Structures are given as C-alpha cells and as structure tokens.
Amino acid sequence: MAQTAPPMVVQVERSAAATTELKTVGQQVERLLAARPQGQVVEVREGASIQEAINAAQPGDRLIIYPGTYHETVYIDKDSITLSGVIESGQWPTLDGEGTRNDAILYSGNGILIENLKITRYKGNGIMGQAGNNFVIRNNWVIDTGVYGIFPQYGRNGFIDQNILTGIKDAAIYVGMCDNIHVSSNEVYGNVAGIEIENSRHAVVEGNYAHDNTGGILAFITPGLPIKTTNDVIIRDNFIVNNNIPNFAEPGSIVANVPAGTGIIIMAADDVMIEGNLITGNKNAGIIISDMTFAENLPSDPESDPNPERIRIYDNLMLDNGAEPIAEVVAFAATQLVFDSRGPDILDTKADPESCIHDRQRYRTAGLSDYGVCAPGGTAEVVSYLLDEPVEPRSITMEDKGKLAYYAICAGCHAYDIRLIGPKVTEIQRSYQNNPQGIVDFITRPVKRRPDYPEMPPQDYLDMEVRQAVARYMLQVSK
C-alpha cells in the first residue's frame, strides 16, 4: 500500500516589522508619550465645554476632564493633546450624545492620548482617528455609540488598551488602514464584532476578553479601499468566549455577513498568526478562514487579493465550539468528508499550502488538508509591532483631508456601485453633478428623503473646509 506523505514542515520567518529594541510594550508606550512636548494643564469641569478648551490649547497641553456630563462632539486637530478624565468615587466624566449626535471624539492630530472617559449614546463613533499617528487610547468605557466604538483610521504607531466597549452595531474596536498597532487587555461584549483589523498591517491583538458578541475577533480585507492588504497580524492570548448573540448590524454592512457563534474570522488576510487563545463556547465554529466569498455585496477590486495566505495556527485551547453550526458550515464540512453534527473548531474554505498548523489532531478541522506543520517558534519573540521612536507627523493637504474624510466617514455607508447603508456613490454623483456645495448643504443639515434608507446624521462637526473637500472628492471618485 502506498503511504501518505507526512505534512510539510513550514518555517516561519520573523516579520521585518518586529525589530524593537525594547523589552515590553509598556516601555514602548512610555517612550512614545515621553517624546511629546509638555505644555500646560487645563481643567475642564461640568458646565464648561471640552471643545472650547481644545480650541484654546497648544500642542503638549493636558486637559483634565472632571466628572460630569458633557453633551458635545469633540474635534482635535492639534498635535500632542491629552484628554484625561478624572474618576472620583465611581463617577466618570461622561460624553453623552443623547442619541442625536454622530461622534463623540474625532482626532486628526498626532500624539493624541485619550483616557478615563465614559462615552455613550452617539449614532456614529465613540472615538475616531483620521490620519493621526502615535496615538494612545486607554481605559475608556464606550457604550452604545452606533457604528464603531474605537476607530483609528490611516494611523501609524497606535496603542489601544484596557477599554471596555459594548452595544456597538458594527465593530467595537475597528482598526482601519493602519500600521504598527497594538490592541491589548480590552473587554468587548454585546457587539456585532468585538475587534476588527481591516486593511491594516503589523498589528498585535493580545490579552483581550471578547465575549458575547456575534463574532469575537476579525481580520479582514475590504476591497475598494486605498490600502489593499491586511497582513502581519498576531492574535494571541485572548479569551474568545460565547460569541453567539444575533447579528444586529445595519443591512448592507460587511459585518452583517458575520454568522453568530464564531470566535475568529479571517477573510482574505495574509500572514495571520493565531496562538495561545482560549476559544470556547462559540456555537458556529471556533475559527473560520475564508476568501472574499464569505461576504455578500463586496465592491469589486482587482488590486485586492481575495485569498488568505500563510495562516499560522499554533497552540490554542479550543473547547465546546460548534454546538449549533449554520447550514453553510455543515455543507462545507461535508465536502471535506467531515460528517458531524457539530461545527468544527477550525474551518478553512481556501486552504493555502503555505499555511500551517501545530498539533492538528487536537482540533476538529475541515478544509485544512493542505496545511503543513508549523515549525517550532510561535510568536514569543515579537514583543509588538509598535515602533521604538514616534512616527514623524505627516503633511496633510486639504485635498488629502477630503479623501481621508471620505474613506473614514462616507465609505462606511456609501460604496461606489453597490448599496450599503446609504445610496451608491454613483447615485450621489448623478444627483449633485458639478454641485459640491449641494452635498455640503445636505450633510450639514440632512433631510430624510427616501424611506428605504435610514436618516443620515449631521456632519456639521467637520469644519467647513473639510466638508467642501470631501464633497469635491466624492464627486470625482471613480472606483
């Protein structure tokens, strides 16, 4: 009888991004913060405006926010500003959007520190970054802030740590088009997606508690964005537990495709390493790895590789997953001659021969027949992908600001040629051809015109120049 060849041993090269000389993440963050200029301490108490204090601040100033309720949207367009809440006798400084405001905190400055704030009842985002580098977002409590809880976009060298987020109808922590990011020790529950790394590179997601979401931790590529790849992502030492709540995302959004009961989902991302996680009680499957056919209504983009490649699965503790798999999981497992009423611990619909798994027999798997065996090593030598020195501030033109605002704000609801939460960009272009001011007027004071779309929240927190720039950019977008 012919003998089956043993699986190939796959050697894993250390990422060139993991070149830190520092020994702990804490050292990296302290160096990052120490590099900022030191300015004045400004106290903000209930009844005063945080935004007015920011308007008067200089780079390096530290705003101390005392307990109380603040009904406003805060926009930080200066570098090295700190928003630091004071928590006294269990009372937090609270930004309350009252269910009418879109965003709580928006920043475009570099070297921003946001900590110790409670943020609740916004319709769009809790904390959103637009091209700010060297950011630290830690120890915040974010509740029911609409689409995203913490959402840095187009940033580099960022630290998201010890936040609690719940009630978010897309991703609680959403890292979009960023590089060199560390997401650690956060608790995310009661959201559609707990943590999502999208179109980002060089990210570590570790020590988080993702429980009772629809899906726990996601690493995705979304086609049609300026950054075309997601790679070099480490998902390690997380507790990914009981992510079984029904999906309550807006119809048309990408996460509306996330099946309840899934611990980790990798869609089209490359060089993802999964190690040391406790993945338990997820009723559909522990880990799903798929190409872009996983999601419906994705825009076409020939520059985005749809297939996941070089996935590394090291030792993880996986218990009691797959108790109630969806029909698609059962059907795919059957094509792999896996006939089981339970869903698998690990499923890969597009197995890449350069992918590998350590100690495969520990898990119930489907679609991993082409996987090799991971050589010893794991991820221990990678402290993080944070940089030893802060990134130099980038120069942003007004045209750049329009483009960034489009991808950071508009693209979440409007795709070029498919329906998402809002109308297609092509429809908007036809309606406002050669009339950017018409778009500016509408986004400043939106009026609900169509019953088949939700009401758009006002975008008047953006300054007029940015609104004009994003309107011009939207009218010239071609893909």
C-alpha positions in Angstrom: 0.0 0.0 0.0 1.2 3.5 -0.8 2.0 5.5 2.3 0.7 9.1 2.7 3.5 11.6 2.8 3.9 13.4 6.1 2.8 17.1 6.1 5.4 19.6 5.1 7.1 21.5 7.9 6.6 25.2 7.3 9.3 27.5 8.5 8.0 30.9 9.7 10.2 33.9 9.1 10.1 36.8 11.6 8.4 39.9 10.2 10.8 42.7 9.4 8.4 45.0 11.3 9.3 43.3 14.6 12.6 45.0 15.1 12.1 46.6 18.5 15.0 47.0 20.9 12.6 47.5 23.9 11.6 44.6 26.0 8.0 45.4 26.9 5.0 47.1 25.4 4.9 49.4 28.4 8.4 50.7 27.6 7.4 51.4 24.1 4.3 53.3 25.1 6.1 55.3 27.7 8.8 56.3 25.2 6.0 57.3 22.8 4.3 59.5 25.3 7.6 61.0 26.7 8.5 62.2 23.2 5.6 64.7 23.2 6.2 68.3 24.3 5.0 69.1 27.8 2.5 72.0 27.9 0.0 73.4 30.4 -2.5 71.6 32.5 -6.1 72.8 31.8 -9.0 71.8 34.0 -12.5 71.3 32.5 -15.4 70.9 34.8 -19.1 70.1 34.3 -20.8 73.1 32.6 -17.8 74.0 30.6 -17.0 72.9 27.0 -14.3 70.4 26.2 -14.2 71.7 22.7 -13.6 75.3 23.8 -10.7 74.1 25.9 -9.2 72.3 22.9 -9.7 75.4 20.7 -7.6 77.4 23.2 -5.0 74.6 23.8 -1.4 74.4 22.4 0.5 71.3 21.5 1.5 69.4 24.6 -1.4 70.7 26.8 -3.1 68.2 29.1 -6.8 68.7 29.5 -8.1 67.2 32.8 -11.8 66.4 32.5 -13.7 66.2 35.8 -16.8 64.0 36.4 -20.0 65.3 34.9 -22.0 65.1 31.7 -20.8 66.8 28.5 -23.2 67.0 25.6 -20.9 67.7 22.6 -18.8 66.4 19.8 -15.1 67.0 20.4 -12.7 67.5 17.4 -8.9 67.5 18.0 -6.9 68.9 15.0 -3.8 69.8 17.0 -0.8 67.6 17.9 0.2 66.2 21.3 -3.1 66.9 23.1 -4.2 64.8 26.1 -7.8 64.3 27.2 -7.5 62.7 30.6 -10.6 62.0 32.7 -10.7 62.1 36.5 -12.8 59.2 38.0 -13.9 60.1 41.5 -15.9 57.8 43.8 -17.1 55.8 40.8 -18.2 58.9 38.9 -16.8 59.3 35.4 -16.6 62.3 33.1 -19.2 61.3 30.5 -19.7 62.4 26.9 -23.4 61.8 26.2 -24.6 62.2 22.6 -28.2 61.9 23.7 -28.9 59.7 20.7 -28.7 62.7 18.4 -25.0 63.4 17.9 -23.0 61.4 15.4 -19.5 61.2 17.0 -18.1 61.8 20.5 -14.3 62.4 19.8 -12.6 62.9 16.5 -8.9 63.5 16.2 -6.6 64.2 13.3 -3.6 65.4 15.3 -0.6 63.3 16.1 0.5 62.1 19.6 -3.1 62.1 21.0 -3.8 60.5 24.4 -7.4 59.8 25.3 -8.0 58.1 28.7 -10.5 57.6 31.5 -13.7 58.8 29.7 -17.2 57.3 29.5 -18.8 57.8 26.1 -22.4 56.9 25.4 -25.4 57.3 23.1 -23.8 58.5 19.9 -25.0 57.5 16.5 -21.7 57.1 14.6 -18.5 56.6 16.5 -17.1 56.8 20.1 -13.5 57.7 19.4 -12.4 58.1 15.7 -9.0 58.9 14.4 -8.4 60.4 10.9 -4.7 60.0 10.0 -3.3 60.7 13.4 -0.1 58.8 14.3 1.4 57.9 17.7 -1.9 57.6 19.5 -2.8 56.1 22.8 -6.4 55.3 23.7 -6.8 53.6 27.1 -9.1 52.9 29.9 -12.3 54.3 28.4 -15.8 53.0 28.8 -17.7 53.1 25.5 -21.4 52.2 25.4 -23.9 52.3 22.6 -22.0 54.6 20.2 -23.6 53.5 16.9 -21.4 52.0 14.2 -17.9 51.9 15.8 -16.6 52.3 19.4 -12.9 53.0 18.9 -12.0 53.6 15.2 -8.5 54.7 14.3 -8.0 55.1 10.5 -5.0 55.9 8.5 -2.9 56.0 11.6 0.5 54.5 12.4 2.0 53.5 15.8 -1.0 53.3 18.0 -1.9 51.6 21.3 -5.5 50.6 22.3 -5.5 49.2 25.8 -7.8 48.4 28.8 -11.0 49.8 27.3 -14.5 48.4 27.8 -16.9 48.6 24.9 -20.5 47.3 24.5 -23.6 47.9 22.4 -21.8 48.6 19.1 -23.7 47.6 15.9 -20.5 47.1 13.8 -17.1 46.7 15.4 -16.4 47.7 19.0 -12.7 48.2 18.2 -12.2 48.8 14.5 -8.6 49.3 13.2 -8.9 50.5 9.6 -6.0 51.1 7.2 -3.4 51.4 10.0 0.1 50.2 10.6 2.0 49.2 13.7 -0.9 48.8 16.1 -1.2 47.1 19.5 -4.7 46.2 20.8 -4.5 44.7 24.3 -6.4 44.0 27.5 -9.7 45.3 26.3 -13.1 43.8 27.1 -15.6 43.8 24.2 -19.1 42.3 24.6 -22.6 42.8 23.3 -21.4 44.0 19.9 -21.6 42.6 16.4 -17.8 42.3 16.1 -15.6 42.5 19.1 -12.3 43.5 17.5 -11.7 44.0 13.7 -8.4 44.5 12.0 -9.2 45.7 8.4 -6.9 46.6 5.6 -4.1 47.1 8.2 -0.6 45.8 8.6 1.7 44.9 11.5 -0.9 44.5 14.3 -0.9 42.6 17.6 -4.2 41.7 19.2 -3.5 40.1 22.6 -4.9 39.6 26.1 -8.4 40.8 25.2 -11.6 39.4 26.5 -14.0 39.1 23.6 -17.3 37.5 24.8 -21.0 37.5 23.9 -20.6 39.3 20.6 -21.8 38.0 17.2 -18.2 37.4 16.2 -15.2 37.7 18.5 -12.1 38.8 16.6 -11.9 39.5 12.8 -9.0 40.2 10.4 -10.5 41.3 7.0 -9.7 42.8 3.7 -12.4 45.1 2.4 -11.9 45.7 -1.3 -12.2 49.2 -2.8 -10.1 51.0 -0.2 -6.8 52.7 -0.8 -4.9 50.2 1.4 -5.3 46.9 -0.3 -3.9 44.4 2.2 -4.2 43.0 5.7 -1.1 41.2 6.8 1.3 40.6 9.7 -1.4 40.2 12.3 -0.8 38.3 15.6 -3.9 37.2 17.5 -2.7 35.7 20.8 -3.5 35.1 24.4 -7.1 36.3 24.1 -10.2 34.9 25.8 -12.8 34.4 23.0 -15.9 33.1 24.6 -19.6 32.6 23.9 -19.8 34.9 20.9 -23.3 33.8 20.0 -25.6 36.9 20.0 -27.8 37.6 17.0 -26.3 39.8 14.3 -27.8 43.3 14.6 -25.6 45.2 12.1 -27.1 47.6 9.6 -28.2 45.7 6.5 -25.7 46.1 3.7 -22.7 46.5 6.0 -19.9 43.9 5.7 -20.2 42.7 9.3 -23.9 41.9 8.6 -22.4 38.8 7.0 -20.8 37.6 10.3 -22.6 34.4 11.4 -23.5 34.3 15.1 -21.4 31.9 17.1 -18.0 32.5 15.5 -14.8 33.1 17.6 -12.3 34.3 15.0 -12.8 35.1 11.3 -10.0 35.6 8.8 -11.2 36.9 5.5 -8.6 37.3 2.7 -5.9 38.4 5.2 -2.3 37.1 4.9 0.4 36.2 7.4 -2.0 35.9 10.4 -0.7 34.1 13.4 -3.1 32.6 16.0 -1.6 31.4 19.2 -2.4 30.9 22.9 -6.0 31.8 22.7 -8.8 30.3 24.8 -11.6 29.8 22.2 -14.7 28.3 23.8 -18.5 28.2 23.6 -18.8 29.6 20.1 -21.8 27.8 18.7 -20.9 28.0 15.0 -17.2 27.5 14.8 -14.0 28.4 16.7 -12.0 29.8 13.7 -13.2 30.4 10.1 -10.7 31.3 7.4 -12.2 32.2 4.0 -11.8 34.2 0.9 -13.9 37.2 -0.1 -16.9 35.0 -1.0 -17.5 34.9 2.8 -19.3 38.3 2.5 -22.0 39.5 0.1 -22.2 42.8 -1.7 -18.4 43.5 -1.6 -17.2 46.0 -4.2 -15.0 44.6 -7.0 -11.3 45.4 -6.7 -8.8 43.6 -8.9 -6.0 45.1 -6.8 -7.1 43.2 -3.7 -6.1 39.5 -3.4 -9.2 37.7 -2.3 -7.5 34.7 -0.8 -6.0 34.3 2.7 -2.4 33.1 2.6 0.3 31.9 5.1 -2.0 31.4 8.1 -0.2 30.1 11.1 -2.2 28.3 13.8 -0.1 27.4 16.9 -1.3 26.0 20.2 -4.7 27.2 21.2 -7.1 25.8 23.8 -10.4 25.2 22.0 -13.4 23.8 23.9 -17.1 23.3 23.2 -17.3 25.1 19.8 -19.7 24.3 17.0 -22.7 23.2 19.0 -25.1 24.8 16.5 -23.3 25.3 13.2 -25.0 27.2 10.4 -26.0 25.2 7.3 -23.2 26.6 5.2 -20.6 25.3 7.7 -22.2 21.9 7.8 -22.3 21.7 4.0 -18.7 22.8 3.5 -17.5 20.3 6.2 -19.4 17.5 4.2 -17.5 18.4 1.1 -14.3 17.7 3.1 -15.7 14.3 4.2 -16.3 15.6 7.7 -19.7 14.4 8.7 -20.5 15.7 12.1 -23.5 17.4 13.7 -21.1 19.8 15.4 -19.3 22.6 13.7 -15.5 22.4 13.5 -13.0 24.1 15.8 -11.2 25.4 12.7 -12.6 25.7 9.1 -10.7 27.0 6.0 -12.6 27.3 2.8 -9.5 28.2 0.7 -6.6 26.3 2.3 -3.2 27.7 1.2 -0.4 25.1 1.1 1.9 27.7 2.7 -0.3 27.8 5.7 0.4 25.6 8.7 -1.0 24.3 12.0 0.8 22.8 15.0 -0.6 19.7 16.6 -3.6 19.4 14.3 -5.0 16.3 15.9 -6.1 18.4 19.0 -8.8 20.0 17.0 -11.9 19.2 14.8 -11.0 20.7 11.5 -12.4 21.0 8.0 -10.5 22.1 4.9 -7.0 22.0 6.3 -5.8 19.0 4.4 -3.2 21.1 2.5 -1.8 22.7 5.7 1.7 22.0 6.7 3.1 21.6 10.2 4.3 24.8 11.7 7.9 24.7 12.7 8.6 25.4 16.4 8.8 29.0 17.4 5.5 30.8 17.7 5.2 34.5 18.2 7.0 34.9 21.6 9.9 36.8 20.1 7.6 39.5 18.8 7.0 42.0 21.7 4.8 44.1 19.5 4.9 46.0 16.2 4.9 49.4 17.9 7.9 51.5 16.8 10.7 52.4 19.1 10.5 56.0 18.0 7.4 58.1 17.2 6.5 58.5 13.6 7.2 61.9 12.2 3.9 63.9 11.6 2.7 63.7 8.0 1.9 66.7 6.0 -1.8 66.7 5.0 -3.2 68.9 2.3 -6.8 69.9 2.1 -7.3 67.5 -0.8 -5.9 64.8 1.5 -8.3 65.7 4.2 -11.2 65.4 1.8 -10.0 61.9 0.7 -9.4 60.8 4.3 -12.8 62.1 5.4 -14.4 60.2 2.5 -12.8 56.9 3.4 -13.1 57.4 7.2 -16.7 58.6 7.3 -18.5 58.3 4.0 -17.3 54.9 2.8 -18.8 53.2 5.8 -22.2 53.8 4.4 -21.7 54.6 0.7 -19.9 52.2 -1.7 -19.2 53.3 -5.3 -21.5 51.0 -7.2 -23.3 48.8 -4.6 -25.9 49.6 -2.0 -24.6 49.7 1.6 -26.3 51.5 4.4 -26.8 54.6 2.2 -27.2 55.2 -1.5 -24.4 54.3 -4.0 -21.8 57.0 -4.7 -22.8 56.8 -8.4 -26.3 57.9 -7.4 -25.0 60.8 -5.4 -22.8 61.9 -8.3 -25.7 61.9 -10.6 -27.8 63.9 -8.2 -25.1 66.5 -7.4 -23.1 66.7 -10.6 -20.9 69.8 -10.6 -22.6 70.9 -7.4 -20.3 70.1 -4.4 -22.0 72.9 -2.4 -25.2 70.9 -2.6 -23.5 68.0 -0.9 -22.1 70.3 1.7 -25.5 71.8 2.4 -27.1 68.4 2.7 -24.5 66.8 5.0 -24.7 69.9 7.3 -28.5 69.6 7.7 -29.6 66.3 6.3 -33.3 65.7 5.5 -34.7 62.2 5.2 -35.8 61.9 1.6 -36.1 58.1 1.0 -38.0 55.6 3.1 -35.7 52.8 2.1 -32.6 54.4 3.8 -32.0 55.4 7.4 -31.8 59.1 8.3 -28.3 60.5 7.9 -26.8 62.2 11.0 -25.5 65.7 10.5 -21.8 66.1 9.7 -21.5 69.7 10.9 -18.8 68.8 13.4 -16.4 68.8 10.5 -15.2 72.3 9.7 -16.5 73.9 6.5 -13.2 73.4 4.6 -13.3 69.7 5.2 -16.9 69.4 4.2 -16.1 71.2 1.0 -13.1 69.0 0.4 -15.0 65.7 0.9 -17.8 66.9 -1.3 -15.4 67.6 -4.1 -13.7 64.2 -3.6 -16.9 62.3 -3.6 -17.9 63.8 -7.0 -14.6 62.7 -8.6 -14.4 59.2 -7.2 -14.3 56.7 -10.0 -13.9 53.4 -8.0 
